[in-house]
Amino acid sequence: MRKIILISCVSKKLPNKSKARDLYVSALFKKNLRFAQKLDPDHIFILSAKYGLVDLDDEIEPYDLTLNTMSTAEIRLWANGVLRQLAEVSDLQQDHFIFLAGDKYRKYLLPRLKNVEIPLQGLRIGEQLHRLSE
């Protein structure tokens, strides 16, 4: 069983094409990434509203898209795409998935994954930032 961490994208980004790990520049994303690395995972991916599942070293263009403005049907379509991408690089039934992502980013993914952990579940962004700073 591998440990895979999924971090949601954020709106604050660099203005130019960059590696995904560098593109997202909000405090929440940076703290989530630091926390994820301390958990010694086998892999860390970003859940991007535009690109789906993104490897930290993938070079991507900045974009202005969020699941927060998508319809339920659009989010379901996005989640199905992410699940297809995830199935190519992991075992959805055997691997352990840790979500550092809000409800909209995980809602339609969770039912298809067997081993899931959500360490910051129920915390507002300010509370997440505080917990991640500890």
Secondary structure, DSSP 8 states (H G I E B T S, - for coil): --EEEEEE--S-B-SS-EEHHHHB--HHHHHHHHHHHHT--SEEEEEETTTEEEETT-EE------GGGS-HHHHHHHHHHHHHHHHHHS-TTTSEEEEES-HHHHTTTGGG-SEEE-TTTT--HHHHHHHHH-
